[in-house]
Amino acid sequence: MFASLLHRVQFLVERFLVRGPLFRLLFIVATVVSVSIVGGLAVVGTGEFESTGAAIWWAFLRLSDPGYLGDDQGLYVRAVSTVLTVAGYVLFLGAMVAIMTQWLNAALRRLENGLTPIADRDHFVVMGWTTRTPNIVQELLESGDRVRMFLRLRRTRALRVVVMAEEVDAALQQDLRERVGPVFSSSNVILRSGSSLRTDHLLRVAALDAAAVLLPAAVGPAATVADTHMIKALLSLNGFIQQHDPSRAPLVVAELLDTRKAITARRAYAGPLELIASNHVVSSLICQTIRHPGLSHVYASLLSHGEGSEIYARECPQFAGMRFGDLPDAFPEAVLLGVVRRDAGCDRSLLNPSDDLVLDEHDRLVLIAEQYTETTPPADYRPRHSDRGHGVPQAPDLAATRRILVLGWNHHVPALMTELDSYQAERFEIVVASVFPLDKRLRQIDSEVVLDRVSVQHLEIDYTIPGQLKRLAPGEFDNIVLVANDWIESEEADARTILGHLLLREIVPDDSECPSVLVELSEPSNLSLFQRGRSEVIIPPMILSHIMAQVALRRELRVVFDDMFGPEGTEIFFRSTDNYDLCGREVDFAEIRRAAARHNETALGLRLRRRSSSGDDEVLINPPRDRKWTLDPRDALVVLANCGS
């Protein structure tokens, strides 16, 4: 009976103490009061005290301050005082200080782990920690011109980026600080723990007051379920918005791997939504680089911050009523690409349009420039006669049949096959060599790809073994693509890719004209370890992070990226300067632009063969207007044209 009662008391005390530091502090206070009462009652009969209250106060003073011990008289009173003083060391200096310290530590851990709600508005929320997250944060912080425009439109003084991760700690904060670099600041980058599937966590990041919510996809071994998680996050966010205020739904920029799930994703979120089909984008860029070797340098310039010129869209209502062909010299330091027009509630990209296109006051002009200030037209601009010719530009000269060796395997490869199969005038023979199991590859292809003009041969080999790579006879292919394996962690995948490239260059020397080599890396930090030579490099996390960040800042850019880098619409390619009667004399970019315009093309820049200090090609996008070149037939223009496939 006694044991049962004791267990009951212990259980009740335990349940009281585990409720938190406040309840532990209340327990210690109650214990101090109880000990003071017992000590006071123990000495009240000695005749030394006027009342019971005075005796209890005497006991409390001995508990709280050992200095009173020398004031007591009589053996019995001193003995009780000594016991109370020792108990005071335990209760006051021990238990109470320990509880207060534990309470403070818990509060600091809560702050460090990002569990408190934020009080910002018009901020950006990046939901989920993936290989894209640090690059997205860096792109947002480095997009100075666009950020200033964004802040001005939102009437906000400072840019805030909130990153939501499953668990935030000091190590994650330090990792983000190192990856983002010098633009990182604890005042404008805020980390919060939480899940996009829980409404209380969405309140924690103030999702309802955000300017945009970005949902990067998880790549690597988790890529197979990335789209499912993204759609669940959209459903959760949509339910959260509907529960609070549907009129305040923020813009969501989400990365989607499988374009077949686009309709489901759009149904999951009722607010403004922009989907970035990453498989589609990356496979298209790889495909275009295969067909036009050298284009990776163009993409690096246009889709990476600090690498050269970028794509901007701006309103120019002063040109309303003018023809597009009236603006060839309206932007002296930028390249005019086309127009984004609002049509039936949706943005529509019109790149390299007809000169007869009449501009509307709500049209946004698409330009390439180094910074936004260079897209400002002169105040006294007067339209001049168009340089455009007539008809459809001639398609670039391409090989009718091309043999491609793909080393490695990831979720981009089936999309790449589909992309290549869409070109009706060309045929491709692909050999895929990877240690990824052959049966899994075939199942993935059967579920995603239907090929008519592309033949594929699969080999299950390890290309990091010199003998197996040599048996492939890589020198006999037109193109070699080393893809970043996504079935292993990114660091190990890049290590295998870099090793494979080193072995490949032992078999096929770097000075060989054929084949063209394209390498895909999954971590931007590993670029410094890569001996590039004449090989081209594409880093999807950097490109996709740039696109997501720019779309979050300027939503209309999404249709521009789709048009410029997709399989349909306009196409970027190289064309020999010999086609434009530019060889053998000194020309500037103004004359180059006019020569391309006469072919109904937009000149983006030029490629100078073997002109750089290292002997490699030099690709210039939106080159300086005060510079001149003497071109020869080996050089080429970088042009944008609507010539079909």
N, C-alpha and C positions, 0 to 999 in steps of 0.2 A: 504493500500500500504506500509506504513511504517512498520507495524507489519510483513508483509510478508517478507520484506527486512531484518528485524531484525532476523526473524527465519532462513532465508537463511544464514546470517552471523554466527549465533550460530551453525548451522549444519556444516558449513565449518570449523569453529574453532574446533568443537568436533571431526570431522574426522581427522583433523591434529594432535590433541593432543593424540588420541588413537593409533597412529601409533608407539608409543614407547617413552621411556625416552629421546632419542636424540631430537626428534621433540618437546617435551615439553621444553627441555632446549633451543632450537632455538626460541621457542615462547617467553620465558622469556627474552632472549637476545634482540629480536626484540622490546619487550615492554620497556626494559631499554633504548635502543637507542631512541625510540619514545619519552619517557618521558624526556630524556636528551635534545632532540631537542626542545620540547615544552618549557621546563624550560629555555633553553638558549635564545630562541626567546622572552620569557616573560621579560627578564632583559636586552636584548641587547640595548634597547633604553634609559637606565638610564645613559649612559655616563661613566659607570664604566669599560667598556671592550673595548679593542682595535678593536676587530672584532667579527663577529658572531661565528666563530669557537672557539674563546676564551670563549665566553659566554656559548656555548654548553659544552665545556670541564669543565667549572666551575660547570655547572649543574650535569654533570656526577660524578665529585668528591664529590658533596654533596649527591648524591645517594649512592655512594659506601663507603663513610667514614664519619660518623657523627662528627668526630673531627674538621672538617672545619667550623662548624656552628658558632663558636665564632669569626671568622675572618671577617665576613661580616659587612658592614656599611650601614645605612639607613633602615628606617622602611620597605619599600617595598621590598628591596633586602632580608632583614632578613625574611620577611614573605614567600617569594618564596623559600628561602633556607630551612626554617622549613618544608614547604610542601614537598620539595624534600627529606629531611632527613627522614621524616616519611615514604614516599613512598619507600625509600631505605631499611628501616627495613622490609617492607613487601616483596619487590621484591628480595633483596639480601639475607637477613638473614632468610626470610620466604620461599618464593616460590623456590628460587634456591637451598637452602640447602635441602628443602623437596624433590625436584626432584632428586638431587644427592643421597640422602639417599635411596629414593625409587629405584633408578637405581642400587645402590650397593646391596640392599636387594634382588632385582630381580635376580641379577647375582649370589648371594650366594644361593638363592633358586634353581636356574638352576643347579648349581654345586651339591647341596645337593640332588636334585631329579634325578641326573644321566641323564642329557639330552645332555651332550657333548660326542662326539665320542672318543673312546679310540685309542691308537696308538701302541697296543701290537701285537705280532705275536706268533704263537705256544702256544696259551692259550686255556683254556677250557671255553666253553659257556654253561651255564645251562639255558635253556629257559623255563620260567614259574615258578611261585611260588606255590608249592604244599607241602604236608607233606613230600615228598621225598627230596625236595631241600636242607634243612640244612644238612641232613644226607649225601647226595651226596658230598656237599662241604667239610664236615668233613672227609669223606672217602678219597677224593682226597688229602687233606692236610696231612692226617696221613699216607698215603701209602708211607712212606719214601723211601724204597728200590726201589719200582717201579718208583717213581717220579725221583729219582736220575738217574735211567736207562733212563727214558724218556728224561730228560734234556740233558743227555749225547748224546743220539741219535739225538736230535733236535739241539744240540749245543746252548742251551738256558741256561741262568744263573739262572733264577728264575721262579717258577711256578706261573701262574696267573689264577685265576678263576673268570669269569665274570658271574654274575647272572642277568638275564633280568626278571623284574617283570612289571606288568601292571602299577603300580605306586610306586615309591620309595620315602620314606621319612625317617626322623630320627627314627621314631618308628620301621619301618621295618629293618633298619640297626641294631638297638639295639636288636631286636628279633633274627636276624641272628647271631649276636655276642654271645648272650647268649646260643643259641642252638648249635652252633658249638663248643664253649668252648675255652680253652686256645690256641688252634692252630690258632684261627682267628687272622688275621692281616689286617689292612686297606691297607697295601702295596701289599698284594697278593690276596685279595678278593675285587672285584669291583662290585658295583651295578649300573645297568642302567635301566631306565624306558623305556618301549616299548612293542610292540607286535610282535610276530614272523610272523605275517601275513603282515607286512609292510616292504617294501624293505629299506626305509630310516632308519628304526629302526635296520635292520640287518646290515647296514653300521655303525650304532652307536656302535655296539658290535664287529665290525671287523670280521664278520662271515667268510668272504672269507679267512682270514689269520689264522683262528682257527685250532688247532690240532684236536679238536673233539667238536662236538655240542651234548649236551645231552638233550633229551626231556622226562622228567618224566611225567607220566599220572596224571591227576587230579582224586583223589578218593573222597569218600564220596558221597553226593547227586549229584555231577557233574559227577560221573563215567559213567552214561549212554551215555554221549556225548564226553567222553574223547578221544576215538579212532577217532571220526570225527575231533576233533580239532587237533589231532596229524597229521592226513593225510593232513589237510589243511596247517599245518605248514610245512610239508615236501614239498608240492606243492609250497608254497611261497619261501622256501629256494632253491628249485630246479630252479625256475624261476629267482631268484636273481643270482645264480651261472651261469646259462646259459647266462644271460645278461652281466656278467662281464668276467669271465674266467672259462670255464668248466673244464680245466685241474687242477684247484686248489680246486676242490670240497673237503670239509673237511669230515672226518669220522663222521657219525651221529649214535648215540646210542639212540634208541627210545624205550620207554615202550609201549607195546601193550596189551590191556586187552583181546580182542577177537581174537584168532589166526586165525579165518576165514577171517579176514581183512588183513592178512599178504601179500597176493598177491597184493592187492590194494596199500598197503603201499610201497612195493618194486617198483611198477610202478610209484609211485609219486615222487621218488627221484632217479636220475640217478647216483649219486655218491656212494661211499662206505657206506653201511648201515648195522647195526646190530640191530636186533629186539629182545627185551627181552619180552617174552610172560609172563607177570606177573601172570595172572590167572593160567596159566599152571604150572609155577614154584611153586607158593604158594600151589596150590591144590596138586601137587606132593609131596611136603615136608610134608604137613598135612597127606596125604594118607600113605606115608612111615612111619611116626611116629605112625599112627594108627596100621599099620601092625607090626611094630617093636618098641614098646614103649621104649623110651630112646634115640631114634635117634635125638631128638631135641638138645641134648647136643653136638652131633657130628656136626650138622649143625651150632650151635652157635660157635663152635671152628673154623670151616672152612670158615664161611661166615660172620664173624664179626671181625673187626680190634681190636687187642689187647686182644682177648679172647684165643689165643693159636696159632697154626700153620695155615698157609694159603696156597693157591694153587698158584704155580708158573710155568711158562713155560720159558725154556731157550734153547738157541742153544748150542750144544756140537759137533762141527764138527770133533773133534778128535776121536769120536766114529763111524764115518762113516765107513761102511763095517762090523761092528760088529753085532752080533745077540743081540736082546733084552735080551735073557737069559744069555748073557755074563756080564751083569751089576748088579748083585744082591748086590754087596758090593761097587759100585762105589760112593755112596753118604752116607758116614758114619752118617751124622746128618739129613738126609732127607729120605722120603719114595718115591720111584720111582713108579709112577702110570701107565705111558704109554707114548704115543707119539701123537703129533699133526703133521699131514702130509698134505702138500699142494697137492691136487689132482684135476686136471682139473680146476685150478683157484680158488678152494674152499678149506677151511681148513676142515680136517676130524679128528675126535678124535678117537684114538685107545687106550682105557684104558684096563689094565689087558690083554695085547695082548699075542699071542703065543710067546714062546721063540725063535722060528725060524724066527721071523720078523727081517729082515736085515735093519739096520738104514741107512738113507741117510744123506748127509751132511747138507741138509736144514731142516731136521726134528727138531722139538723142543720137548724136554723131559718135561713131566709134573711131578711135584714133590710137596710134602707137606713138608714145612719147616717153622720154626719160622721166619726166615729172609732170604733174597736173598743170602747173603754170604754163608749160609749153603748149598746151592745147587751147590757149586763149587766142582767138583771132584778132587781127588788128581792128581798131575801132573804125578806121576809114577804109575798110576793104571794099573794093569795087569788083564785081564779077567780070571774068574774062572768058574768051572763047575756049571751049573744051578741046583737049588734046585727043579725045577718044576717037577710035576708028569705028568700024561697023562689023557686025557678025559675031560669031562665037570663037573664042580663042582656041588655037590648035592644042590638042592634048600633048603632053610631053612624050618624048621618045623613050620607050621602056622595052625591056626584053620581053619577048612573047612567052618564054618559059623560064622559070627561075627555080633553082634547087636551093632549098633552105635546110640547114642543120640546126635543130633546137636541142640545146644541152640543158637538161633539167626539166622540172615540171612544176607548174603552179596553176591557180584557177584562172589566169589570164590566157593560157594556151588554147583552150577550146574557143574562147572568144576571138583569139587571133586567127584561128582556122576559119571561123565564120566570116571574119572581116576580109581575109584574102579571097575567099570563095565568092565574094560579092563583086569582084572585078571581072567583068565579062570578057575583056579583051586580053586577059593574061591568064596563064596557067602556072600553078605552083606545085612542086614536088617537095614534100616535107618529110624529113627523117627526125623522129623524136627519140633521143637517147637519154635515159634516166634510170636511177635505181628505184624510183617509185614503182610499186608493183604494177605489172602490165594489166592485170585484170581490173584493177581499180581505175586505171586510166581509160580503158575501153568502156567501162560502165558510165563514167562521167561523160565521155564523148557521145555515147549512144543516147544519153538523156538530154544533151544540150545542143548537138551539132548535126546538121544534115548537109553533106558536102556533095557538090556536083562537079566542080572544076578543080578541086584540090585533091591530090593523092597523098596519103599519109602512111608511113611505115614506122612501126614502133619497135624499139630495141631496149631491152632491160640490161643496161650496163652502167658501170661507174666511170664517168668521164674523168675523175681525178686520178685514175690509174693510167699511167702513160701508155702501156701496151694496148689497153682497150680503146683509148682515145685514138691512137694511131691507126687501129684497124678500121676506123670510120672513114679514113682518107679525107680529113676535113678540107684539105687544099683543093678538092675537086668541086666544092660547093660554091654557089654565088654569094650566099649570105650565111653567117653563123650567128645565132642568138643564144647567149647564155642567160637563162631566166633565173630569177631568185626563187629557190625552192620554198614553198610555204607550208610544207608538211613538217618542217623542223623550225626551231627558233631562229630569229632573223640573224643573230650574230653568227651562228653556225652556218646558216645558209650563205651569208656573204663570204665566210671563210672558204666554203667549197667553191663558190663562184670565182673568187680571186685566184685560188689554186688552179682551178680549171683553165682560167685565162692564161696563167703563166705557162702551164703545160701546152696549151694550144699554140702560144707564140714560139715555143721551142720547135713545134712541128711545122707551123706556118709562120715564117718570119714576118716581123712587123712592117718591113719594107715591101711586102708582096702586094700587088695591086688587087688581087682577088684571093680570097673572098673578103667582103666587108663584114666586120665584126661589131656586134652590138651587145653590150653587157648591161644587165638589169641588176641594180643593187637595192637592197631593202632598207639599209640604214645610211642616211646621209653622212654620218661621221666616218664611215668606212671608205669614203671616196679618197681620203688622204693616203690610204694604204694601197690604193689601186694604181698600178703603173699603166697609164692609159695608152701612151704611144699614139698610134693612128686609130685605135679602137674607139668607138663611140659608147657613151654611157647614158643611161636613163635611170632616174631615181624616182619611182612612182610616189613615195610618201611626200617628197618635196613638191611635185607637180600637183598632186591632189590636194595637199594642204593649201597651196597657193590658190587653187581654183575655189575651194570651199571658203577661204577667208575673203577673197575678193567678191564672191557672190553674196556673202553675208553683208559686206559693206555696200555693194552696188548690185542689187538683185538682177537687173537687166543683163548683166554680163554672162549669166548662165546660158542664154540662147546664143550669145556670141561665141562662147567656147564650144558649144555643140555644133554650130555651123562651121567654125574654122577648123576644128580638130576631129570632126565626125566623118563618117564614110560618105555622106551625101553633102550636097551644096558646094561651097567653094573648096578649093584645094590649094595647098602651098607646095610649090616644087621649084626646082632649079631649071633654068633655061640658059643655054649658051649665049654669051654676048654677041656671038656671030649672027644670031637671028635678028638682032636689032640695029645692025650697022653701027656698032659702037667701038669696034676694034681698031687698034692702030693710032688712036688719037686720045688726047687728054680730055676727060669729061668729068663733070660734077654730078651730084645726085639729082639736081633739077633736070638735067638733060636725060639722065637715066629714067627718071619718072615719066617724062614726056614720051620717051621711046616705048616704054611698056604700055602707057595709056593708048598709044596708037594701035596696039594689039588687043585692046579691051582688057588689059591686065592692070593690077595694082602692084607697083614695085615696092617691096618691103625693105630691100637691101641688096647686098651682093656678096658673092663668095669669090675671094681671090685665091687662086690655087698656088700653094707653096710660097706664100708671101710673108708668113709670120716669121718671127725671129728663130723659131725652132724648126722651120722648114715645113710646117703643117699648113693646112688651109686656114684662111682668115675669113670668118663669117661676120659681116657687119649688118646689123638691123637698125634702121633709121639712122644712117651714118651722118656725120657732121656735114653741114652744108658748105663749109668753107674749105673742104678737102677735095682734091681732084686725083684721078687715077688714069693711067694709060693701060687700057684693057687689051687682052688678047683672047683668042677663041677658047683657051682653057678656062678662063674665068666665066662666071655665070651670075645671072640675076636671080634673086629670091623673089618670086612673084606669087600673087594671089589671084586666082582666076576661076571662073565657072565654066570648066571645059568638060565636065562629066568624066566618067571612068571608062 
